[in-house]
Amino acid sequence: MDSSMKVVELKASRGAGWLREAFGFFRGAPLAWISMCSGWLAITFTLIYVPQIGLVIANFLQPVFFASFAIAGFKQAAGEKLTMADLFTGFKRNLRALVTLGAVLLLAQIAIYLFMWLVGLPTAGSGDRVVTVAEYLELLEGKEWILLSGFVLTMMVKGALWFAPPLIAFHGMETMQAMRWSLYAAVSNLGAMLVYGIALVVLLFIIWVPMALGIYFALLGFVVVIPVMAISTYIGYREVFEGDAVKPQ
């Protein structure tokens, strides 16, 4: 790996600090971050409903959008004004490597689903008949560990490659190089990554609870938490890879 780069080993508590600092960024430009994240979700869900290839394209583009969020975070830290157009800056930075990363993540997810099926995860139906939710829950009895295993494996993969999009965008790395650096940084900061993941899950759970009070209460929470999650990509990268990011060209 490039000896000119260094990975800082942080205290576990810094994982929660990434979210706190990200909230500060959000307060500085709430409308810009809400518009960018809304655009990202709208594009992603629209693609998912495109027959045959939509889901694949949506997965390929996720690292591109997260590279855009990292670049937007850098711009805000530098005192520049954010606009909706910043959602697409990742498309101008080493696009091929970012899309390849998306393909790797999709293949990893497929492998995890295959593993879950092989160890006994029930399918949603057979033939022309699709089981109901209640019937599927009955089929899952005693096999909840399969879902838990799939969730843990997915989080491990995403955590290991969490730093890869900004590494590609800021440093022009190829996909495999960025993956190696991201894995090294994640392992070196395993405590911080675990605290960050747990804190994020807790936040998502907290905003999901108000669904009982009405969809608008839950949406109000997501309007804040989703941008904070997006911004934290840059905050974590900046801390772990020493100092401010290299300004994208």
C-alpha positions as CSV (number, residue, x, y, z in Angstrom):
1,M,0.0,0.0,0.0
2,D,1.0,3.6,-0.5
3,S,3.5,4.4,2.3
4,S,2.7,8.2,1.9
5,M,-0.7,7.6,3.5
6,K,-1.3,7.0,7.2
7,V,-4.2,5.6,9.1
8,V,-5.0,7.2,12.6
9,E,-6.1,4.7,15.3
10,L,-8.9,6.5,17.1
11,K,-10.6,5.8,20.4
12,A,-13.9,3.9,20.2
13,S,-15.9,6.9,21.4
14,R,-15.0,8.8,18.3
15,G,-17.5,6.6,16.4
16,A,-20.3,8.5,18.1
17,G,-18.3,11.7,17.6
18,W,-18.6,11.3,13.8
19,L,-22.4,11.5,14.1
20,R,-22.2,14.5,16.5
21,E,-20.0,16.4,14.1
22,A,-22.0,15.4,11.1
23,F,-25.1,16.9,12.8
24,G,-23.2,20.2,13.1
25,F,-22.5,20.1,9.4
26,F,-26.2,19.5,8.8
27,R,-27.2,22.4,10.9
28,G,-25.0,24.6,8.8
29,A,-26.7,23.8,5.6
30,P,-29.9,21.8,6.3
31,L,-31.8,22.6,3.1
32,A,-28.9,21.6,0.9
33,W,-28.3,18.3,2.6
34,I,-32.0,17.5,2.7
35,S,-32.3,18.2,-1.0
36,M,-29.2,16.1,-1.9
37,C,-30.4,13.2,0.2
38,S,-33.9,13.4,-1.1
39,G,-32.6,13.4,-4.6
40,W,-30.4,10.4,-3.9
41,L,-33.3,8.4,-2.4
42,A,-35.6,9.4,-5.2
43,I,-33.2,8.3,-7.9
44,T,-32.4,5.1,-6.1
45,F,-36.0,4.0,-5.6
46,T,-36.9,5.0,-9.1
47,L,-34.2,2.8,-10.5
48,I,-35.2,-0.1,-8.3
49,Y,-38.6,-0.2,-10.0
50,V,-37.1,-0.3,-13.5
51,P,-37.6,-3.9,-14.7
52,Q,-34.6,-6.2,-15.0
53,I,-31.7,-3.8,-14.8
54,G,-32.9,-1.1,-12.5
55,L,-31.9,-2.8,-9.2
56,V,-28.4,-3.6,-10.6
57,I,-27.8,0.0,-11.7
58,A,-29.0,1.4,-8.4
59,N,-26.5,-0.8,-6.6
60,F,-23.7,0.2,-8.9
61,L,-24.3,3.9,-8.3
62,Q,-24.4,3.9,-4.5
63,P,-20.6,4.4,-4.0
64,V,-20.8,7.3,-6.6
65,F,-23.4,9.1,-4.5
66,F,-21.5,8.5,-1.3
67,A,-18.4,9.9,-2.9
68,S,-20.5,12.9,-3.8
69,F,-21.5,13.3,-0.1
70,A,-17.9,13.2,0.9
71,I,-16.9,15.8,-1.6
72,A,-19.9,18.0,-0.4
73,G,-18.7,17.6,3.2
74,F,-15.2,18.8,2.1
75,K,-16.7,21.8,0.4
76,Q,-18.7,22.8,3.4
77,A,-15.7,22.4,5.7
78,A,-13.8,24.7,3.3
79,G,-16.6,27.3,3.7
80,E,-18.1,26.8,0.2
81,K,-21.8,26.9,-0.4
82,L,-23.6,23.6,-1.2
83,T,-26.1,23.2,-4.0
84,M,-28.3,20.3,-5.3
85,A,-25.7,19.9,-8.1
86,D,-23.2,18.6,-5.5
87,L,-25.1,15.3,-5.5
88,F,-23.6,14.5,-8.9
89,T,-19.9,15.5,-8.2
90,G,-19.0,11.9,-7.7
91,F,-19.8,11.2,-11.3
92,K,-16.8,13.4,-12.2
93,R,-14.3,11.7,-9.9
94,N,-12.9,8.3,-11.0
95,L,-16.4,7.0,-12.0
96,R,-15.2,3.6,-13.3
97,A,-13.6,2.7,-10.0
98,L,-16.7,3.8,-8.0
99,V,-19.0,1.8,-10.2
100,T,-16.7,-1.2,-9.9
101,L,-16.9,-0.8,-6.1
102,G,-20.7,-0.9,-6.4
103,A,-20.5,-4.1,-8.4
104,V,-18.2,-5.7,-5.8
105,L,-20.7,-4.7,-3.0
106,L,-23.6,-6.2,-5.1
107,L,-21.7,-9.5,-5.6
108,A,-20.9,-9.6,-1.9
109,Q,-24.6,-9.1,-1.1
110,I,-25.6,-11.8,-3.5
111,A,-23.1,-14.2,-1.9
112,I,-24.6,-13.5,1.5
113,Y,-28.1,-14.1,0.2
114,L,-26.9,-17.4,-1.3
115,F,-25.3,-18.4,2.0
116,M,-28.6,-17.7,3.8
117,W,-30.5,-19.8,1.3
118,L,-28.1,-22.7,1.6
119,V,-28.3,-22.8,5.4
120,G,-32.1,-22.9,5.3
121,L,-33.7,-19.5,4.8
122,P,-37.3,-20.1,3.7
123,T,-38.3,-18.7,0.3
124,A,-41.2,-16.3,-0.1
125,G,-43.2,-18.9,-2.1
126,S,-43.2,-21.7,-4.6
127,G,-44.9,-21.8,-8.0
128,D,-47.7,-19.4,-8.5
129,R,-48.5,-19.2,-4.8
130,V,-46.9,-16.5,-2.6
131,V,-47.0,-17.0,1.2
132,T,-48.5,-14.4,3.4
133,V,-46.5,-12.5,5.9
134,A,-48.0,-14.5,8.8
135,E,-47.2,-17.8,7.0
136,Y,-43.6,-16.7,6.3
137,L,-43.1,-15.7,9.9
138,E,-44.2,-19.3,10.9
139,L,-41.7,-20.7,8.4
140,L,-39.0,-18.6,10.1
141,E,-39.5,-20.0,13.5
142,G,-36.3,-21.4,14.8
143,K,-34.4,-19.9,11.9
144,E,-34.1,-16.3,13.0
145,W,-30.4,-16.8,13.4
146,I,-30.1,-17.0,9.6
147,L,-31.5,-13.5,9.3
148,L,-29.2,-12.3,12.1
149,S,-26.2,-13.9,10.4
150,G,-27.1,-12.2,7.1
151,F,-27.4,-8.9,8.8
152,V,-24.1,-9.2,10.6
153,L,-22.3,-10.3,7.4
154,T,-23.8,-7.4,5.5
155,M,-22.7,-4.9,8.1
156,M,-19.2,-6.4,8.1
157,V,-18.8,-6.0,4.4
158,K,-20.2,-2.5,4.3
159,G,-18.1,-1.5,7.3
160,A,-15.0,-2.9,5.8
161,L,-15.5,-0.9,2.6
162,W,-17.0,2.2,4.2
163,F,-14.0,4.4,3.5
164,A,-13.5,3.2,-0.1
165,P,-15.7,5.8,-1.9
166,P,-13.9,8.9,-0.5
167,L,-10.5,7.2,-1.0
168,I,-11.4,6.7,-4.7
169,A,-12.8,10.3,-5.0
170,F,-10.1,12.2,-3.2
171,H,-7.0,10.1,-4.0
172,G,-7.8,8.7,-7.4
173,M,-7.4,5.1,-6.2
174,E,-8.4,2.1,-8.2
175,T,-11.1,-0.1,-6.7
176,M,-8.9,-2.8,-5.2
177,Q,-6.4,-0.3,-3.7
178,A,-9.2,1.6,-2.1
179,M,-10.8,-1.6,-0.7
180,R,-7.5,-2.6,0.9
181,W,-7.0,0.8,2.5
182,S,-10.6,0.8,3.7
183,L,-10.3,-2.6,5.2
184,Y,-7.0,-1.7,6.9
185,A,-8.6,1.5,8.3
186,A,-11.7,-0.3,9.5
187,V,-9.8,-3.0,11.3
188,S,-7.4,-0.4,12.8
189,N,-10.5,1.4,14.1
190,L,-12.7,-1.5,14.9
191,G,-13.9,0.0,18.2
192,A,-14.9,3.3,16.6
193,M,-16.6,1.5,13.7
194,L,-18.6,-0.6,16.1
195,V,-19.7,2.4,18.2
196,Y,-20.6,4.3,15.1
197,G,-22.7,1.4,13.7
198,I,-24.5,0.9,17.0
199,A,-25.2,4.6,17.5
200,L,-26.5,4.8,13.9
201,V,-28.8,1.8,14.4
202,V,-30.1,3.3,17.7
203,L,-30.9,6.6,15.9
204,L,-32.7,4.8,13.1
205,F,-34.7,2.8,15.7
206,I,-35.6,6.0,17.7
207,I,-37.0,7.6,14.6
208,W,-38.8,4.4,13.6
209,V,-40.7,4.2,16.9
210,P,-42.8,7.3,16.1
211,M,-44.4,5.4,13.2
212,A,-47.0,4.5,15.8
213,L,-47.8,8.2,16.1
214,G,-48.1,8.7,12.4
215,I,-45.9,8.7,9.3
216,Y,-45.1,12.4,9.5
217,F,-43.3,12.0,12.9
218,A,-41.1,9.3,11.4
219,L,-40.4,11.3,8.3
220,L,-39.3,14.3,10.4
221,G,-36.7,12.1,12.0
222,F,-35.5,10.6,8.7
223,V,-35.1,14.1,7.3
224,V,-32.3,14.7,9.9
225,V,-30.8,11.2,10.4
226,I,-30.3,10.3,6.7
227,P,-28.3,13.5,5.9
228,V,-26.3,13.0,9.2
229,M,-25.4,9.5,8.1
230,A,-24.4,10.8,4.6
231,I,-22.2,13.5,6.1
232,S,-20.6,11.1,8.6
233,T,-18.9,9.4,5.6
234,Y,-16.7,12.4,5.2
235,I,-16.2,13.1,8.9
236,G,-14.9,9.5,9.5
237,Y,-12.7,9.6,6.5
238,R,-11.2,12.9,7.4
239,E,-10.3,11.8,10.9
240,V,-9.0,8.3,10.1
241,F,-6.8,9.4,7.2
242,E,-5.2,12.3,9.0
243,G,-6.3,15.9,8.5
244,D,-8.4,17.4,5.7
245,A,-9.0,15.5,2.5
246,V,-7.2,16.3,-0.6
247,K,-9.3,18.7,-2.6
248,P,-10.9,17.0,-5.6
249,Q,-9.9,18.3,-9.0
